[in-house]
Amino acid sequence: MNHESLVHEHAQMHHHHTHAATSRHAGGHHLLQVEDLSVSFDMYEPDAPFFRAKRAPHRAIESLSVSVHAGEVVAVVGASGSGKTLLADAVMGLFEPNATVEGHVWFDGVRRDGAGLQALRGRGISLVPQSTAHLDPLMKVGRQVRGEARSRTERRERVARQRALFARYGLAPEVEELYPHELSGGMARRVLLCCALMDNPKLIVADEPTPGLDLELAVRALDDLRAFADEGGGVLLITHDIELALRVADRIAVFKDGTVVEETAVESFSDPRLLRHPFTRALWHALPEHDFDPAGGDGAAFERTAGVRETESFERAGEPRPALEARDVTFGYDAGRPLYEGFSLAVHPGERVALRAPSGFGKTTLCRLLAGYEVPQKGSVLVDGSPLARTGACPVQLIGQQPDAVVDPLLRMERTLAEAGSVDERLCEALGIKHDWMRRYPHELSGGELQRFCIARALMARPRYLVADEISTMLDAVTQAQLWEFLLEEAERRALGLVFVSHAPALTERIATRVVELA
């Protein structure tokens, strides 16, 4: 098929995809067309003894087709671990050594092989990666965003462009002199977005660009992607945040089990009866502002969590009430103004306390203080009246927003879980951890799959308090609903105190018994 020379008329279905009202074929072709993409990996059989293990192909993506037109935002949503990031890697020409890739990719009317796609990185296609680990830890972020310049004039132009982007995304001028480890999670994501917008690509592949951003910044980031498309570019937006995707996308492609199960116009999400596939309807029902019930029932499973309720009184005559407490805490990373000064907070068993503040305010730092990963410069953090122990299992367990940053990349996942003690099969099953994942290394799992291991490890340590920092942003809506239902049942069964951070107002409203505004 001479695909690149075809001139298409607007039609409801063509080349495995629908068309939006704004779809156009500049130059007589799609901007990006992926046809029958399949990706498999040669992996060792999980249950075989190591010295006798054989490699077998594991199919991660199968017969996947998706397109992006000039002037269009196509949002890819769907099940965690279904291969969405692998699609982004394939478009960028990024392949693991043990990967087998089949299918065809056209960009701007020309069929491209792996080497051709690699040559387009930063020269036609820009990537906003899922992990902030893509930032060079040894280079200041301003220089990373600016890149190399061939002349003084170009350098001045790039400096001006970088500073304008920083100003737009609320990054202060001094941020350009910081290293990645000095940034909050939300700030690092904004830097990655600035890197992608720095040059003038024709296509932006945005792989989960908004986790860690407050709603205002997330909306602004996606509005910029929308504006980029409106000016003639194309955007392949990979996200778990359906609500945000619906704000800016023209079409929605729903992923499950390594392929697109439904592609539909944004308008179809106004009513679940307009959605064809059962999984797409489950995503709709799982959204907090709908039923928060992936089974599509009446939402009764979560009615008990809605609103504010009084927690059970644990006071006994002459005894203090148990709590995770920050008492007059002062903390900062440099000699300037501290992030927290004289800050106090108490979280009691049975409470579910949401921390709410803009991106970059220091929510992650507060979570680390409460869990003992940082030590206050003044004041103290106490658990049931005693300082946090420096040895042994900590009664406060932290689940961070970047799972790849808190696991050893050289350990298989079964050993990662064993760090917390004996593996609890019931927990693993409830969290959807598959048996064959146990023998994998962290880089062989998706972000959502890896986060489930981090949650399981924290619960296996038998904590009295759980600190959850944006733990579900890498999970699809169905898995989020199932995860939070499980966590709330566990918290209730164990009488855990829960502190959590979320930038999703509807989720906070559903889960929190108390909201603490930090701003």
C-alpha positions in Angstrom: 0.0 0.0 0.0 1.5 3.4 -1.0 0.3 4.9 2.2 2.4 8.0 2.2 1.0 9.3 -1.1 -2.7 8.8 -0.3 -5.1 11.8 -0.1 -7.9 11.0 2.3 -11.4 12.4 2.4 -12.8 13.0 5.9 -14.7 9.8 6.9 -16.0 8.2 10.0 -13.5 5.3 9.8 -10.3 5.0 7.7 -6.9 3.3 8.3 -8.3 1.8 11.6 -9.3 5.2 13.1 -12.1 7.7 13.2 -11.8 11.3 12.2 -12.5 14.4 14.3 -14.1 17.5 12.9 -10.6 19.2 13.0 -8.7 16.3 11.4 -6.8 17.3 8.2 -4.3 15.5 6.1 -1.6 18.2 5.5 0.4 17.3 2.4 -2.0 14.4 1.6 -1.0 12.2 4.6 -1.3 11.7 8.3 1.3 13.4 10.5 1.8 10.1 12.4 0.5 6.7 11.4 1.2 3.6 13.3 0.0 0.4 11.5 -0.2 -3.1 13.0 2.5 -2.5 15.6 3.5 -5.5 17.7 6.2 -5.5 20.3 7.4 -8.6 22.2 10.3 -9.3 24.5 12.4 -12.4 25.0 12.1 -13.1 28.7 13.1 -16.0 30.9 10.3 -18.4 32.0 9.3 -17.1 35.5 9.0 -20.5 37.3 12.0 -22.4 35.8 15.2 -22.8 37.8 17.7 -20.1 36.8 20.3 -22.5 35.4 17.7 -24.2 33.2 15.5 -21.3 32.4 14.7 -20.7 28.7 13.8 -17.5 27.0 10.3 -17.2 25.6 8.6 -14.3 23.7 6.3 -12.2 25.8 3.9 -10.1 23.6 3.3 -6.6 25.1 1.7 -4.9 22.1 -0.3 -6.7 19.4 -1.6 -5.4 16.1 -1.9 -1.8 17.3 -2.9 1.0 14.9 -3.3 4.6 15.8 -2.9 7.9 14.0 -2.4 11.6 14.7 -3.4 14.3 12.2 -1.9 17.8 11.9 -3.9 20.1 14.2 -5.1 17.3 16.4 -4.6 15.9 20.0 -5.2 12.2 20.3 -5.3 11.0 23.9 -4.3 7.4 24.6 -6.0 6.2 27.8 -6.6 2.8 29.3 -5.4 0.0 31.6 -2.1 0.4 33.5 0.6 -1.8 32.0 -1.2 -2.2 28.7 1.7 -0.9 26.6 1.0 2.8 26.3 4.6 3.8 27.2 5.9 1.1 24.8 3.9 2.9 22.0 5.7 6.2 22.9 9.0 4.4 22.8 8.3 2.9 19.4 7.4 6.3 18.0 10.7 7.6 19.3 12.7 4.7 18.0 13.6 3.5 21.5 13.8 -0.3 21.7 15.2 -2.6 24.4 17.9 -5.0 23.2 15.6 -8.0 23.8 12.6 -6.5 22.0 11.2 -7.6 18.7 9.2 -4.9 16.9 6.9 -5.5 13.9 4.6 -3.2 12.0 5.0 0.1 10.2 5.4 3.8 11.3 5.0 6.7 8.9 5.9 10.2 10.0 5.1 13.2 7.8 4.3 11.0 4.9 7.6 9.0 5.0 7.9 5.4 6.2 10.5 5.3 9.0 12.5 2.4 10.4 14.1 2.5 13.9 17.1 4.5 12.9 14.9 7.0 11.0 12.7 7.5 14.1 15.8 8.0 16.3 17.1 10.7 13.9 13.8 12.6 14.4 14.2 12.9 18.2 14.3 16.7 18.9 14.3 17.3 15.1 10.6 16.8 14.4 9.4 14.7 17.3 9.7 15.7 20.9 9.0 13.5 24.0 7.7 14.4 27.4 8.8 11.3 29.3 6.9 9.6 32.1 9.7 9.5 34.5 11.6 12.6 35.8 14.7 10.3 36.0 15.2 11.4 32.3 16.7 14.6 33.6 20.5 14.6 33.9 21.3 14.7 37.6 24.7 16.4 37.0 23.4 19.3 34.9 21.6 22.4 36.0 18.0 22.4 34.6 18.2 25.7 32.8 21.1 24.4 30.7 19.2 21.1 30.0 16.2 22.9 28.7 18.3 25.3 26.5 20.4 22.6 24.9 23.4 23.4 22.7 23.7 26.6 20.7 25.9 27.1 17.6 26.3 30.9 18.0 26.0 33.7 20.5 22.8 35.0 18.8 21.2 31.5 19.0 22.3 31.2 22.6 20.6 34.5 23.5 17.5 33.4 21.7 17.4 30.0 23.5 18.0 31.6 26.9 15.1 34.0 26.2 12.9 31.1 25.1 13.8 29.0 28.2 13.1 31.9 30.6 9.7 32.6 28.9 8.7 28.9 29.3 9.8 28.9 32.9 7.8 32.0 33.6 4.7 30.5 32.0 4.9 27.4 34.1 5.6 29.1 37.4 9.3 28.3 37.6 11.1 31.1 39.3 14.2 32.6 37.6 16.6 31.0 40.1 15.2 27.5 39.3 17.4 27.4 36.1 20.5 27.2 38.5 19.1 24.2 40.4 20.0 20.5 39.8 17.1 18.0 39.3 17.4 16.6 42.9 16.6 20.1 44.2 13.3 20.2 42.5 9.9 19.0 43.7 8.2 16.3 41.6 5.8 18.9 40.1 8.7 21.2 39.3 10.6 18.4 37.6 7.7 17.6 35.4 7.3 21.2 34.3 11.0 21.2 33.4 10.5 18.1 31.2 7.5 19.9 29.5 9.7 22.9 28.8 12.3 20.7 27.2 9.8 19.4 24.7 8.4 22.8 23.9 11.9 24.4 23.6 12.3 23.6 19.9 9.7 23.6 17.1 8.7 20.0 16.7 5.9 18.8 14.4 4.8 16.1 16.8 4.9 16.0 20.6 4.6 12.6 22.3 3.5 13.4 25.9 3.8 10.3 28.2 2.0 11.1 31.4 3.0 14.8 31.5 0.8 16.0 34.4 1.2 13.7 37.5 2.5 15.8 40.4 1.0 19.1 39.0 -1.9 20.8 40.7 -5.0 21.2 38.7 -4.3 24.7 37.5 -0.8 23.9 36.2 -2.0 20.6 34.7 -4.7 22.4 32.8 -2.2 25.1 31.7 0.2 22.4 30.5 -2.5 20.6 28.4 -3.8 23.9 27.1 -0.3 24.5 25.8 -0.4 21.2 24.0 -3.8 22.1 22.6 -2.5 25.4 21.4 0.5 23.6 19.8 -2.0 21.4 17.9 -4.2 24.4 16.9 -1.1 26.0 15.3 -0.7 22.9 13.1 1.3 20.5 15.2 0.1 17.1 16.4 0.0 15.6 19.9 -0.1 12.0 21.1 -1.1 12.4 24.7 -0.6 9.3 26.9 -2.4 9.7 30.2 -4.4 8.1 32.9 -6.2 11.3 33.7 -9.3 11.0 31.5 -10.9 14.2 32.9 -7.9 16.3 31.7 -7.7 14.4 28.4 -11.4 15.2 27.7 -10.6 18.9 28.1 -8.1 19.1 25.2 -8.3 16.0 23.0 -10.1 15.5 19.7 -10.2 11.7 19.8 -9.7 9.1 22.5 -8.0 5.8 21.9 -8.6 3.3 24.7 -5.9 0.7 25.4 -6.3 -2.7 27.0 -4.1 -5.8 26.8 -1.7 -4.3 24.4 -4.0 -2.9 21.7 -6.7 -0.3 21.0 -10.1 -1.7 22.0 -12.0 1.4 21.1 -11.4 4.7 19.4 -14.0 7.4 19.7 -14.7 11.1 19.7 -14.4 13.0 23.0 -18.2 13.7 22.9 -18.9 10.0 23.4 -17.7 10.3 27.0 -20.7 12.5 27.8 -22.8 9.3 28.2 -21.6 5.8 28.9 -24.3 4.4 26.5 -22.3 6.0 23.6 -19.3 3.9 24.5 -19.0 0.5 22.8 -16.4 -1.5 24.7 -17.1 -2.8 28.3 -13.7 -1.6 29.5 -14.3 1.9 28.1 -17.6 2.0 30.0 -15.9 0.7 33.1 -13.4 3.7 32.9 -16.3 6.1 32.7 -18.0 4.6 35.8 -14.8 4.5 37.8 -14.2 8.2 37.6 -14.7 9.8 41.1 -17.3 12.3 39.8 -19.4 9.5 38.3 -19.9 6.3 40.3 -16.3 5.6 41.4 -17.5 2.0 40.7 -15.8 0.2 37.8 -18.5 -2.5 37.9 -21.0 0.2 36.7 -23.3 -0.2 39.7 -24.8 2.4 41.9 -21.5 3.4 43.6 -22.7 1.9 46.9 -19.2 0.5 47.6 -17.9 4.0 48.2 -20.8 5.7 49.8 -19.3 5.0 53.2 -16.1 7.0 52.3 -17.8 10.2 51.1 -17.9 13.4 53.1 -16.4 14.2 56.5 -17.0 12.0 59.5 -15.9 11.9 63.1 -13.2 9.5 63.8 -13.5 7.0 66.7 -12.2 8.3 70.0 -9.2 6.4 71.3 -8.8 8.4 74.5 -8.8 6.5 77.7 -8.7 7.9 81.2 -5.3 9.5 81.8 -3.8 8.4 78.5 -3.0 10.6 75.5 -4.7 9.9 72.2 -2.4 8.0 69.7 -1.3 10.1 66.7 1.3 10.7 64.1 2.4 14.2 65.0 4.5 17.0 63.6 5.2 19.4 66.5 6.5 22.9 65.7 8.5 21.6 62.7 10.9 23.9 60.9 12.6 22.6 57.8 14.3 24.0 54.7 16.9 22.8 52.1 19.1 25.9 52.2 19.9 29.1 54.1 16.9 30.9 52.6 13.3 31.0 53.8 12.3 27.5 55.2 9.6 25.5 53.6 8.0 24.9 57.0 8.3 27.0 60.1 6.6 26.1 63.4 4.3 23.7 61.5 2.1 21.3 63.5 -0.2 18.4 62.4 -1.7 15.4 64.2 -3.2 12.4 62.4 -5.1 9.9 64.5 -5.8 6.2 63.8 -8.8 5.9 61.6 -8.4 9.3 60.0 -7.8 9.9 56.3 -6.2 13.3 56.1 -5.6 15.0 52.7 -2.8 17.5 52.2 -3.7 20.1 49.7 -1.4 22.8 48.2 -0.1 24.1 44.8 2.7 22.3 43.0 6.1 23.0 44.5 4.8 24.0 47.9 6.5 21.2 49.7 3.9 18.4 50.1 6.4 15.7 49.2 8.9 17.1 51.7 6.3 17.1 54.4 5.5 13.4 53.6 9.2 12.6 53.9 9.3 14.4 57.2 6.4 12.5 58.6 7.9 9.2 57.5 11.4 9.9 58.9 13.2 10.3 55.6 14.0 13.9 56.5 14.8 15.3 60.0 13.4 18.6 61.1 15.9 21.4 61.9 13.6 22.4 64.8 10.7 20.6 66.4 9.9 16.9 66.2 7.9 14.1 64.6 6.4 11.7 67.0 4.5 8.4 66.6 2.1 7.7 69.5 4.2 10.0 71.7 7.6 8.6 70.8 10.3 9.7 68.3 10.6 7.7 65.1 13.0 4.7 65.6 16.1 4.9 63.4 16.4 1.1 63.1 13.9 -1.8 62.4 10.6 -1.6 60.6 9.2 2.0 60.7 5.6 2.3 62.0 5.1 5.0 59.4 5.4 3.8 55.8 5.8 6.2 52.8 4.5 5.4 49.3 6.0 7.9 46.9 4.9 9.3 43.6 7.9 8.0 41.7 8.1 4.2 42.3 11.2 3.8 40.1 13.1 6.0 42.5 12.5 3.9 45.6 13.3 0.4 44.4 16.7 -1.2 43.7 17.0 -1.6 39.9 19.3 -4.6 40.4 16.8 -6.7 42.5 13.9 -8.8 41.1 10.6 -7.7 42.5 10.2 -10.8 44.7 13.3 -9.7 46.6 12.0 -6.1 46.8 8.9 -7.4 48.5 11.0 -9.6 50.8 12.6 -6.4 52.2 9.4 -5.9 54.2 9.3 -9.6 55.5 7.4 -12.6 54.3 5.4 -12.0 51.1 1.7 -11.7 51.7 -0.1 -13.5 48.9 -3.5 -12.0 49.8 -2.1 -8.5 49.5 -0.5 -9.2 46.2 -3.7 -10.7 44.7 -5.8 -7.9 46.0 -3.4 -5.3 44.4 -3.5 -7.2 41.0 0.2 -8.3 41.2 0.6 -11.2 38.8 2.8 -14.1 39.7 5.1 -13.8 36.7 5.9 -10.2 37.7 7.8 -11.4 40.7 10.8 -12.5 38.6 11.0 -9.3 36.7 13.3 -6.3 37.3 11.9 -2.8 37.8 12.6 -1.7 34.3 10.5 -4.6 33.0 7.4 -3.2 34.6 5.2 -0.2 33.8 5.0 2.7 36.3 1.5 1.5 37.4 2.7 -2.1 37.9 5.7 -1.0 39.9 3.6 1.3 42.1 1.5 -1.8 43.2 4.7 -3.4 44.5 5.5 -0.3 46.4 2.1 -0.3 48.0 2.3 -4.0 48.8 5.8 -3.6 50.4 4.6 -0.7 52.6 1.5 -2.7 53.9 3.6 -5.8 54.5 5.7 -3.8 56.9 2.6 -3.7 59.2 2.6 0.1 59.7 0.4 2.0 62.1 0.3 5.0 59.8 0.5 5.2 56.0 1.7 8.3 54.0 0.6 8.2 50.4 2.1 10.8 48.1 0.2 10.9 44.7 0.2 7.1 44.6 -2.5 6.5 42.0 -1.5 9.0 39.2 0.1 6.2 37.2 -3.0 4.0 37.4 -6.0 4.0 35.1 -9.4 5.0 36.6 -10.6 1.4 37.0 -7.4 0.4 38.9 -7.5 3.6 40.9 -11.0 2.9 42.2 -10.1 -0.7 43.0 -6.9 0.3 44.7 -8.5 3.0 46.9 -11.4 0.6 47.8 -8.8 -1.9 48.9 -6.7 0.6 50.8 -9.6 2.1 52.7 -10.8 -1.4 53.7 -7.2 -2.2 54.9 -7.0 1.1 56.8 -10.4 0.4 58.4 -9.5 -3.2 59.3 -6.1 -2.3 60.8 -7.2 1.1 62.2 -4.5 2.9 60.2 -4.0 6.6 60.1 -3.7 7.7 56.5 -2.1 10.9 55.2 -2.4 11.3 51.4 -1.6 13.9 48.7 -3.8 14.2 45.6 -4.3 16.9 43.0 -7.7 15.4 42.0 -10.4 17.3 43.9 -13.1 14.7 43.2 -10.9 11.9 44.6 -10.1 14.0 47.7 -13.8 14.6 48.3 -14.5 10.9 48.1 -11.8 9.7 50.4 -10.7 12.3 53.0 -12.3 12.6 56.4 -10.3 15.8 56.8 -8.5 18.2 54.4 -5.5 20.3 55.5 -4.8 23.3 53.4 -1.1 24.0 53.3 -1.1 27.1 51.2 
